Amino acid sequence: MTQPEFIFPEDQRRPRRRGWLTKLLISMVVVAGLGVAAVGGGYVYLVSQLNASGIDVYSTDGATFAPPTAEEINGPINVLVIGSDTRAGQGKSSYGPVGNALADVIILLHVSADRKNAVALSFPRDLMVSVPECPNPEGGDKFSARDMVQINATMNTGGPACTLLTVQQLTGVKIPYLAMIDFKGVIAMSEAVGGVTVCVAEPIKDEYTQLYLEAGEHTLIGEQALAFLRTRHGVGDGSDLSRISNQQVFLTSLVRKLKDEGALTNPFTMLKLGTAALENMTLSNSLTEIGVILGMAREVNDVDLDKITFLKLPVYSLSGANAGRVGVIKDQAQLLFDRIAKDESLILAEANPGAGAVVAEESAPAKDPAAETTATASEEALPEWVQGTNASVKSCSN
């Protein structure tokens, strides 16, 4: 049998470019920020930014996703969040040479229809996937379907809309919304919230991102926050899976900060966040109506910390010529995909961050005693092999 050809991003064989960061909460921040920012002149400015940022995205049957109806807004919410590693227009040569933009962070954010659960499922950038036929954003012929393509290269043929189509085909989940952010957006977002405090269990020494942190707690802002989210060589086994764990350290801390400080209900804070996000962000046209974002904002703010779950896609390492890349463990991944598609809860019995992070000895901020920290009888806990954490658990880079 003929061995399928593996398609890698241009100039990505060795050494690979160091991707960067992730921003799951970006979409939630945009959602909340824009809605609350409908105050005074901020409303006019943000509406103009929204109108200028949209791109078309498509379902697997070829239909273009339009802004949702009221009924759809009240149902489950699925957003694909992409971190682009583009160096174009970023203003710093230290980020690396300008080349093709890659989808180096891919997160599927799902918020349940009852607004009691939210999950952020991370897809490794080195995942090998089948890519469906993708529309050409410049017009003309479509890009042909292909097999065994590195998922972060899907941006090169069809842009972020192709990445979204690929994730929809892989998961079987309808994803009507897309948000993509770049390096400058991460810097601006961290500055808008006044920095994010992270725990470091072992010193981080990464010459590639120029990140050097001693063990202990550090409040990261600006360039240092970006470097923390980009670092791969400084944590775990140096893989993208370790980087995902490290990013979840940052993201869970960010969520706790936003909730603890009431930022999601503070119009001035959210105006800063919304502005910072939109100036460095591309949204799908289905997300560029402020009424849609306002409707979502009111819904996502009430999810309890212990029901905001961050998960990794189950994968296995490839070998030989494909060493360093990963494939999906189909039966395990299908369990997660099915629960998302059916809008069922994805609750961890206990945090299991995997390589790159450890659970801190001290607990996260105290929770309501009435709130359960484990799955209830109606919320079957995920199997022990699932790696991830939730926003109520404090973890440390390792």
ZIKA-V381571 format. One record per residue. PSI is psi in whole degrees, 0 to 359 (* if undefined). D_FIRST is the distance of its C-alpha to the first C-alpha in whole Angstrom. Layout:
psi=PSI d_first=D_FIRST
psi=PSI d_first=D_FIRST
This chain:
psi=139 d_first=0
psi=129 d_first=4
psi=128 d_first=6
psi=145 d_first=9
psi=131 d_first=12
psi=130 d_first=15
psi=120 d_first=18
psi=154 d_first=21
psi=152 d_first=25
psi=135 d_first=27
psi=31 d_first=28
psi=5 d_first=27
psi=300 d_first=25
psi=132 d_first=28
psi=157 d_first=30
psi=147 d_first=30
psi=145 d_first=32
psi=112 d_first=34
psi=200 d_first=34
psi=284 d_first=38
psi=180 d_first=39
psi=159 d_first=39
psi=71 d_first=41
psi=305 d_first=41
psi=350 d_first=44
psi=309 d_first=44
psi=320 d_first=44
psi=323 d_first=46
psi=316 d_first=49
psi=314 d_first=48
psi=305 d_first=49
psi=319 d_first=52
psi=314 d_first=53
psi=320 d_first=53
psi=310 d_first=55
psi=337 d_first=58
psi=7 d_first=58
psi=57 d_first=60
psi=121 d_first=63
psi=219 d_first=65
psi=338 d_first=64
psi=325 d_first=60
psi=310 d_first=59
psi=316 d_first=60
psi=313 d_first=58
psi=325 d_first=55
psi=318 d_first=55
psi=322 d_first=55
psi=319 d_first=52
psi=314 d_first=50
psi=336 d_first=50
psi=355 d_first=49
psi=355 d_first=46
psi=148 d_first=44
psi=155 d_first=40
psi=140 d_first=39
psi=159 d_first=36
psi=152 d_first=34
psi=170 d_first=33
psi=345 d_first=29
psi=5 d_first=31
psi=352 d_first=32
psi=146 d_first=36
psi=132 d_first=38
psi=125 d_first=39
psi=166 d_first=43
psi=142 d_first=46
psi=159 d_first=46
psi=169 d_first=48
psi=322 d_first=51
psi=319 d_first=49
psi=323 d_first=46
psi=325 d_first=47
psi=354 d_first=49
psi=195 d_first=45
psi=147 d_first=43
psi=126 d_first=42
psi=121 d_first=38
psi=132 d_first=38
psi=122 d_first=36
psi=124 d_first=37
psi=133 d_first=36
psi=111 d_first=37
psi=137 d_first=36
psi=20 d_first=36
psi=137 d_first=38
psi=348 d_first=40
psi=127 d_first=42
psi=11 d_first=45
psi=344 d_first=45
psi=5 d_first=48
psi=124 d_first=47
psi=341 d_first=45
psi=345 d_first=45
psi=347 d_first=42
psi=171 d_first=40
psi=149 d_first=39
psi=130 d_first=39
psi=200 d_first=35
psi=136 d_first=33
psi=139 d_first=34
psi=152 d_first=31
psi=79 d_first=31
psi=348 d_first=32
psi=127 d_first=34
psi=119 d_first=32
psi=128 d_first=34
psi=115 d_first=35
psi=123 d_first=38
psi=127 d_first=39
psi=126 d_first=43
psi=157 d_first=43
psi=327 d_first=46
psi=0 d_first=48
psi=27 d_first=48
psi=345 d_first=48
psi=148 d_first=45
psi=143 d_first=43
psi=141 d_first=40
psi=109 d_first=38
psi=117 d_first=34
psi=135 d_first=33
psi=124 d_first=29
psi=142 d_first=28
psi=337 d_first=28
psi=11 d_first=25
psi=132 d_first=23
psi=128 d_first=19
psi=168 d_first=19
psi=136 d_first=18
psi=129 d_first=21
psi=174 d_first=23
psi=132 d_first=24
psi=135 d_first=27
psi=150 d_first=31
psi=116 d_first=32
psi=343 d_first=35
psi=359 d_first=37
psi=175 d_first=36
psi=199 d_first=34
psi=148 d_first=31
psi=158 d_first=29
psi=133 d_first=26
psi=154 d_first=22
psi=147 d_first=20
psi=156 d_first=18
psi=155 d_first=15
psi=59 d_first=15
psi=140 d_first=19
psi=128 d_first=22
psi=328 d_first=24
psi=348 d_first=27
psi=355 d_first=26
psi=338 d_first=26
psi=334 d_first=30
psi=340 d_first=29
psi=87 d_first=28
psi=358 d_first=30
psi=194 d_first=32
psi=334 d_first=33
psi=329 d_first=33
psi=323 d_first=29
psi=317 d_first=29
psi=317 d_first=31
psi=319 d_first=28
psi=316 d_first=25
psi=322 d_first=27
psi=318 d_first=29
psi=320 d_first=25
psi=318 d_first=24
psi=334 d_first=27
psi=13 d_first=28
psi=132 d_first=32
psi=123 d_first=34
psi=96 d_first=35
psi=349 d_first=38
psi=146 d_first=39
psi=140 d_first=38
psi=127 d_first=40
psi=133 d_first=39
psi=154 d_first=41
psi=186 d_first=41
psi=310 d_first=43
psi=328 d_first=47
psi=320 d_first=46
psi=316 d_first=46
psi=312 d_first=49
psi=321 d_first=51
psi=317 d_first=50
psi=325 d_first=51
psi=323 d_first=54
psi=329 d_first=55
psi=2 d_first=55
psi=23 d_first=57
psi=160 d_first=54
psi=128 d_first=52
psi=126 d_first=52
psi=156 d_first=50
psi=134 d_first=50
psi=116 d_first=48
psi=320 d_first=48
psi=144 d_first=47
psi=141 d_first=48
psi=124 d_first=45
psi=98 d_first=45
psi=104 d_first=43
psi=338 d_first=44
psi=319 d_first=41
psi=359 d_first=42
psi=41 d_first=46
psi=122 d_first=46
psi=111 d_first=49
psi=133 d_first=50
psi=163 d_first=52
psi=143 d_first=51
psi=195 d_first=53
psi=142 d_first=54
psi=137 d_first=53
psi=115 d_first=54
psi=136 d_first=51
psi=147 d_first=52
psi=228 d_first=51
psi=325 d_first=49
psi=324 d_first=49
psi=317 d_first=48
psi=315 d_first=45
psi=322 d_first=44
psi=318 d_first=44
psi=335 d_first=41
psi=335 d_first=39
psi=135 d_first=39
psi=316 d_first=36
psi=341 d_first=37
psi=356 d_first=41
psi=152 d_first=39
psi=225 d_first=37
psi=11 d_first=34
psi=7 d_first=34
psi=169 d_first=31
psi=332 d_first=31
psi=322 d_first=31
psi=322 d_first=35
psi=321 d_first=36
psi=316 d_first=35
psi=318 d_first=37
psi=319 d_first=40
psi=325 d_first=40
psi=333 d_first=41
psi=314 d_first=44
psi=312 d_first=45
psi=319 d_first=44
psi=323 d_first=46
psi=321 d_first=49
psi=315 d_first=49
psi=314 d_first=49
psi=319 d_first=52
psi=313 d_first=54
psi=320 d_first=54
psi=314 d_first=55
psi=322 d_first=57
psi=1 d_first=59
psi=25 d_first=59
psi=329 d_first=57
psi=350 d_first=55
psi=7 d_first=59
psi=112 d_first=60
psi=329 d_first=61
psi=317 d_first=61
psi=316 d_first=59
psi=331 d_first=56
psi=317 d_first=57
psi=316 d_first=57
psi=314 d_first=53
psi=319 d_first=52
psi=313 d_first=54
psi=319 d_first=52
psi=309 d_first=48
psi=331 d_first=49
psi=347 d_first=50
psi=33 d_first=46
psi=148 d_first=44
psi=130 d_first=42
psi=155 d_first=42
psi=152 d_first=41
psi=336 d_first=43
psi=350 d_first=43
psi=12 d_first=45
psi=13 d_first=47
psi=125 d_first=50
psi=332 d_first=53
psi=323 d_first=53
psi=313 d_first=50
psi=320 d_first=50
psi=318 d_first=53
psi=319 d_first=52
psi=321 d_first=49
psi=318 d_first=52
psi=335 d_first=54
psi=320 d_first=51
psi=346 d_first=49
psi=339 d_first=52
psi=3 d_first=53
psi=127 d_first=50
psi=150 d_first=51
psi=318 d_first=50
psi=356 d_first=48
psi=12 d_first=46
psi=104 d_first=45
psi=136 d_first=41
psi=122 d_first=39
psi=157 d_first=35
psi=143 d_first=32
psi=132 d_first=29
psi=124 d_first=27
psi=166 d_first=24
psi=156 d_first=22
psi=137 d_first=22
psi=164 d_first=19
psi=181 d_first=18
psi=227 d_first=17
psi=343 d_first=17
psi=16 d_first=18
psi=139 d_first=21
psi=347 d_first=24
psi=167 d_first=22
psi=157 d_first=21
psi=157 d_first=19
psi=138 d_first=21
psi=101 d_first=22
psi=313 d_first=22
psi=322 d_first=24
psi=314 d_first=27
psi=323 d_first=27
psi=327 d_first=27
psi=316 d_first=30
psi=316 d_first=31
psi=317 d_first=30
psi=319 d_first=32
psi=321 d_first=35
psi=313 d_first=35
psi=325 d_first=34
psi=3 d_first=37
psi=41 d_first=39
psi=154 d_first=40
psi=150 d_first=41
psi=90 d_first=39
psi=132 d_first=41
psi=138 d_first=41
psi=323 d_first=43
psi=157 d_first=43
psi=139 d_first=42
psi=75 d_first=39
psi=337 d_first=39
psi=184 d_first=36
psi=138 d_first=36
psi=346 d_first=38
psi=157 d_first=41
psi=153 d_first=43
psi=131 d_first=46
psi=151 d_first=49
psi=321 d_first=52
psi=150 d_first=54
psi=167 d_first=53
psi=177 d_first=53
psi=145 d_first=56
psi=140 d_first=58
psi=164 d_first=56
psi=125 d_first=58
psi=334 d_first=59
psi=343 d_first=59
psi=135 d_first=55
psi=141 d_first=52
psi=350 d_first=50
psi=170 d_first=48
psi=141 d_first=46
psi=179 d_first=48
psi=327 d_first=48
psi=356 d_first=47
psi=84 d_first=44
psi=127 d_first=42
psi=149 d_first=41
psi=155 d_first=37
psi=159 d_first=36
psi=337 d_first=36
psi=347 d_first=33
psi=129 d_first=34
psi=136 d_first=35
psi=191 d_first=37
psi=183 d_first=41
psi=167 d_first=44
psi=346 d_first=47
psi=348 d_first=49
psi=126 d_first=48
psi=127 d_first=49
psi=164 d_first=46
psi=143 d_first=46
psi=144 d_first=44
psi=* d_first=43
